[in-house]
Every structure is written in C-alpha cells, then in structure tokens.
C-alpha cells in the first residue's frame, strides 16, 4: 500500500506532464503521415527529417533560454544571415577554425549588446531585438555586396558529412547540444536562476541571485547559436547568402512554444523544445511528401500550430499543468 500509492502518483504526474502530451502529439503526427505517404517512414526520409531539424533546432535552444527568461529574440534570423556573411568573408583569409570563431564571437557580441540594452537599460526585448533584426539584415547586404559568397572551402562540409558513431556530424552535434542544454537548465545554479528570473525577477533579486548576468546570458547564447546554426547550413550548401536565416525567428519561436514554453517566462523545457522542433519539421516534410504547394504550406503550418496551441491550452486548463 505504501509503495503502490507513490508509484501511481508518479505515473499520473508523468502522464500529466506537458512534454509527454507533446510527445504523444508528435507520435500521432508521425503515424498519420506514415499512413498518408509510403515514403515517410523510410530510412532516407527519417535521416532527412533529422538533417532538416539541425538548423532550426540549434537556434531553438537559444530561443528557449530567452523565452524562459520572459524575453523574446526576433533577431536570430538576421544574426544568422550576418554571421554567415562574416564566416564566408573570413574563410577567404583565415583557416576554417579561426573563421568559425570569428562568426561565433560576432553572434555572441550582437547578443551581448541586445542583452545589455534590455537588462541594464530596461528597454523592451521586442523593440531591441526588432531593431537588431533590421540592423543585422542591412549589414549582411552591405558586407556581402548584395551577392552570395560561393567560394566556400570544401573542407568546411566535413562538419556535416563526417559521421560520428554512425550519425551525421551535424545531427550528432544537435543531440549533444540538447543534452548539454538540458543538463545546464536542470542541474546547475545558472539554469535554476534563469527559471527564477522568468517566474519572478524581483523575488530572484531579493534572494541575492545575479540578476544582471543571467538576464544578459540568454541573449548571448541565442546570438552565438544563431552563428553555429548558419555555419552548418553554409557547410551543407557551400554558399553564404545575405538572405540566409530569413523567417528563422518565427520557426524557432513556434518550436519553443509548441514544446510547452510560456511566452511570459518561467515555464518550459529543452526536451519540450526538441519535440516542438521535430513536430515543425515533420509537418513541413509531410506536406512536401504529399505534394502540397509551397504557397499553401505556410497557411497549413500556421493553422496546425495555432490548433495545437489551442488544444494544449484546453488540456492544460483541464489538468492544471
């Protein structure tokens, strides 16, 4: 009696967790797509889904940190485009590791500026990152001369096409990144501080937490990971285009919210974000397999996202989770 009650409670609590419900949604979506298209569950398409998850998945990790804080980062797509051009230009003069480092530092630097403007000067995150979005896209055009940079060294593609334990390098990096982000948010003081700031910043300040540092850190992480994401994209495509990263911020925000994070901060998880990314990518992949026109795909994806959030809001209000 004493043993079975806690076990039953734990199973019920697990069943009620938002991440489990979203995983159920992802599995249901996979089943539906496998029934409507014979190509969905093929090995080639599964690897294709994982490959398509890398760029938006990496950016979504940084977006998760920002949204947990109660902020928003609308600049990730433009930061990706700008740092991609910086990477492309740097590769003309520097070794690959140095060029990648310059791109990462550029992305982190942009995130640092945004974070300081938001945390120190008290400016609205929406306005600051919207301004950075415009600045980043403009500089990408200026630095590139409004043309794509195509003479990318072939050796850069090795970060994508080199297998690690039988897994493509970019997918392996994505899995390691999510594991590291999950461990940080779940088991470190910094992760708990970010949750605390998103829940109640004044209470966190009264508790003696380093409010300023951890209010800026998520934006630095978001900017740096935007540069990482576009590095993998350039390595795969062999070109750096100033238009790269266009609308990436919407995909990242949608993935994080679908994964259960609250736009008001303090609620969400990296596991939920990963599930949200997979749902987003599976929807796009399934629509392509079904031959849906690209002009209709945006409407279909937007409708599915809104419907999923409405269903989740209804279920959450019923279960109290």
C-alpha positions in Angstrom: 0.0 0.0 0.0 2.7 2.4 1.0 4.7 1.6 -2.1 2.0 1.5 -4.7 0.5 4.9 -3.9 3.6 6.9 -4.6 4.2 4.9 -7.8 0.7 5.5 -9.0 1.1 9.2 -8.2 4.4 9.3 -10.2 2.8 7.7 -13.2 -0.1 10.0 -13.1 2.2 13.0 -12.7 4.3 11.8 -15.7 1.2 11.3 -17.7 0.1 14.9 -17.0 3.4 16.4 -18.0 3.2 18.7 -21.0 6.3 17.2 -22.6 4.7 13.7 -22.6 1.5 15.1 -24.2 3.5 16.9 -26.8 5.5 13.6 -27.5 2.1 11.9 -27.9 1.2 14.6 -30.4 4.5 14.1 -32.3 4.0 10.3 -32.4 0.4 10.7 -33.6 1.5 13.1 -36.3 4.2 10.6 -37.4 1.6 7.8 -37.6 -0.8 9.9 -39.7 2.0 10.9 -42.1 3.2 7.3 -42.4 -0.4 6.3 -43.4 -0.8 9.0 -45.9 2.7 8.7 -47.5 4.6 5.4 -48.0 7.9 7.4 -48.1 7.6 9.0 -44.7 9.0 6.1 -42.6 11.8 5.2 -45.0 15.3 5.3 -43.6 16.3 8.0 -46.1 13.4 10.3 -45.1 14.0 9.8 -41.4 17.6 10.9 -41.8 16.2 13.8 -44.0 14.0 14.9 -41.1 16.9 14.8 -38.6 19.0 16.7 -41.1 16.3 19.4 -41.5 16.0 19.7 -37.7 19.6 20.8 -37.2 19.5 24.5 -38.1 16.1 25.4 -36.5 16.9 23.0 -33.6 20.1 24.8 -32.8 18.5 28.3 -32.9 15.6 27.0 -30.8 18.0 26.1 -28.0 19.0 29.8 -27.7 15.4 30.9 -28.1 14.4 28.6 -25.2 16.8 30.3 -22.9 15.5 33.7 -23.9 11.8 32.7 -23.6 12.4 31.0 -20.2 13.7 34.4 -19.1 10.4 36.0 -20.2 12.1 37.7 -23.2 12.0 37.3 -27.0 14.7 37.4 -29.6 13.4 38.5 -33.1 16.9 39.0 -34.4 18.1 35.4 -34.6 17.4 35.1 -38.4 19.2 38.3 -39.2 22.1 37.5 -36.9 22.4 34.1 -38.6 22.4 35.8 -42.0 25.0 38.4 -40.9 27.3 35.9 -39.2 27.0 33.7 -42.2 28.4 36.5 -44.4 31.1 37.2 -41.8 32.0 33.5 -41.9 32.0 33.5 -45.7 34.3 36.6 -45.9 36.6 35.3 -43.1 37.1 31.9 -44.9 38.7 33.9 -47.7 41.6 34.9 -45.5 41.7 32.7 -42.4 41.8 29.0 -41.6 38.4 27.3 -41.0 38.6 27.2 -37.2 39.5 30.9 -37.0 36.7 31.9 -39.4 34.1 29.9 -37.4 35.4 31.5 -34.2 35.0 35.0 -35.6 31.4 34.2 -36.7 30.6 32.8 -33.2 32.1 35.9 -31.5 30.2 38.2 -33.8 26.9 36.4 -33.0 27.7 36.4 -29.2 28.6 40.1 -29.4 25.3 41.0 -31.0 23.5 39.1 -28.3 25.6 40.8 -25.7 24.6 44.2 -27.0 20.9 43.2 -27.0 21.1 41.7 -23.6 22.7 44.8 -22.1 20.2 47.2 -23.7 17.3 45.0 -22.3 18.7 44.1 -18.9 20.7 47.2 -17.9 18.8 50.0 -19.7 15.4 48.4 -19.3 14.4 48.5 -22.9 11.7 46.2 -24.2 13.1 43.0 -25.6 10.6 43.1 -28.5 11.8 46.5 -29.6 15.5 45.9 -29.1 15.6 42.6 -31.0 13.4 44.0 -33.7 15.9 46.8 -34.2 18.8 44.3 -34.2 16.9 42.3 -36.8 16.8 45.3 -39.2 20.4 46.2 -38.5 21.6 42.6 -39.0 19.9 42.1 -42.3 21.1 45.5 -43.5 24.7 44.8 -42.6 24.5 41.4 -44.2 23.6 43.0 -47.5 26.3 45.7 -47.1 29.1 43.3 -46.2 28.3 40.9 -48.9 27.9 43.5 -51.6 24.3 42.1 -52.1 25.7 38.9 -53.6 26.1 35.4 -52.3 29.6 34.2 -51.4 30.1 30.9 -53.2 33.8 30.1 -53.0 33.5 28.3 -49.6 36.3 25.8 -48.9 35.1 22.2 -49.4 36.7 21.2 -46.2 34.0 23.0 -44.2 31.5 20.4 -45.4 33.3 17.8 -43.2 31.5 19.2 -40.1 28.2 17.9 -41.7 29.2 14.9 -43.7 31.7 13.2 -41.3 29.9 10.5 -39.3 30.3 10.2 -35.5 29.2 6.8 -34.2 27.3 6.3 -37.4 25.5 9.6 -37.0 26.0 12.5 -39.4 28.1 15.2 -37.7 25.5 17.9 -37.7 22.9 15.6 -36.2 25.4 14.4 -33.6 26.2 18.0 -32.6 22.5 18.7 -32.3 21.9 15.8 -29.9 25.0 16.8 -27.8 23.8 20.4 -27.7 20.4 19.4 -26.4 21.9 17.1 -23.8 24.2 19.9 -22.6 21.4 22.5 -22.5 19.1 20.1 -20.7 21.8 19.4 -18.1 22.5 23.1 -17.6 18.9 24.1 -17.1 18.0 21.1 -14.9 21.1 20.7 -12.7 23.0 24.0 -12.4 22.6 27.1 -10.4 22.6 29.1 -13.6 19.7 27.1 -15.1 17.6 27.5 -11.9 18.4 31.2 -11.9 17.0 31.6 -15.4 13.8 29.9 -14.4 13.6 32.0 -11.3 14.1 35.3 -13.3 11.4 34.2 -15.7 9.0 33.5 -12.8 9.6 36.5 -10.6 12.6 38.8 -11.2 12.1 40.8 -8.1 12.0 37.7 -5.9 15.1 36.5 -7.6 16.8 39.8 -6.9 15.7 39.7 -3.3 17.2 36.2 -3.0 20.6 37.5 -3.9 20.8 36.0 -7.4 22.9 37.6 -10.1 20.0 39.1 -12.0 22.1 41.2 -14.4 24.4 38.4 -15.6 21.7 35.8 -16.1 19.4 38.4 -17.8 22.1 39.0 -20.4 23.4 35.5 -20.8 20.4 34.0 -22.7 20.8 36.7 -25.4 24.5 35.9 -25.8 23.7 32.2 -26.1 21.0 32.9 -28.6 23.3 35.1 -30.8 26.2 32.6 -30.6 23.9 29.6 -31.5 22.5 31.5 -34.5 26.1 31.7 -35.8 26.5 28.0 -35.1 23.3 27.1 -36.9 24.2 29.1 -40.0 27.7 27.6 -40.0 26.2 24.1 -40.5 23.9 25.5 -43.2 26.7 27.1 -45.1 28.8 23.9 -44.8 26.0 21.9 -46.3 25.0 24.3 -49.1 28.5 25.6 -49.9 27.4 29.2 -50.1 26.8 32.2 -47.8 23.8 34.3 -48.8 22.7 37.5 -47.1 19.1 36.2 -47.3 20.0 33.1 -45.1 18.1 32.9 -41.9 15.0 34.7 -43.3 12.0 34.0 -41.0 14.1 31.7 -38.9 13.0 33.5 -35.7 9.4 32.5 -36.4 10.3 28.9 -36.7 12.3 29.0 -33.5 9.6 30.8 -31.5 7.0 28.4 -32.8 9.0 25.3 -31.9 9.7 26.6 -28.4 6.0 27.5 -27.8 4.7 24.2 -29.3 7.1 22.5 -26.9 5.2 24.0 -24.0 7.2 27.1 -23.0 5.3 30.1 -21.8 6.0 33.4 -23.5 5.7 35.0 -20.1 8.7 33.1 -18.9 9.5 30.6 -16.1 7.9 27.6 -17.8 9.3 25.3 -20.4 12.0 22.7 -21.0 14.6 21.9 -23.5 13.0 18.4 -24.1 9.8 20.1 -25.0 11.7 22.4 -27.4 13.2 19.3 -29.1 9.8 17.8 -29.5 8.5 21.1 -30.9 11.3 21.2 -33.4 10.5 17.7 -34.6 6.8 18.5 -34.9 7.6 21.6 -37.0 10.0 19.7 -39.3 7.7 16.7 -39.7 4.8 18.9 -40.7 6.9 20.5 -43.4 8.4 17.2 -44.5 4.9 15.6 -44.7 3.4 18.4 -46.7 6.3 18.1 -49.2 5.8 14.4 -49.5 2.0 15.0 -50.1 2.8 17.4 -52.8 1.2 20.4 -51.1 2.1 23.6 -52.9 4.7 25.8 -51.1 2.3 28.7 -51.3 -0.2 26.8 -49.2 2.4 25.3 -46.8 2.7 28.5 -44.7 -1.1 28.6 -44.2 -1.2 24.9 -43.3 1.7 25.1 -40.9 0.4 28.2 -39.2 -3.1 26.7 -38.8 -1.7 23.5 -37.3 0.5 25.5 -34.9 -2.5 27.6 -33.7 -4.7 24.5 -33.4 -2.0 22.6 -31.4 -1.7 25.5 -29.0 -5.4 25.8 -28.6 -5.7 22.1 -27.8 -2.8 22.3 -25.4 -4.3 25.3 -23.6 -7.6 23.5 -23.2 -5.9 20.3 -21.9 -3.6 22.3 -19.6 -6.6 24.1 -18.1 -8.4 20.8 -17.5 -5.4 19.1 -15.9 -3.9 22.1 -14.2 -0.5 21.6 -15.9 
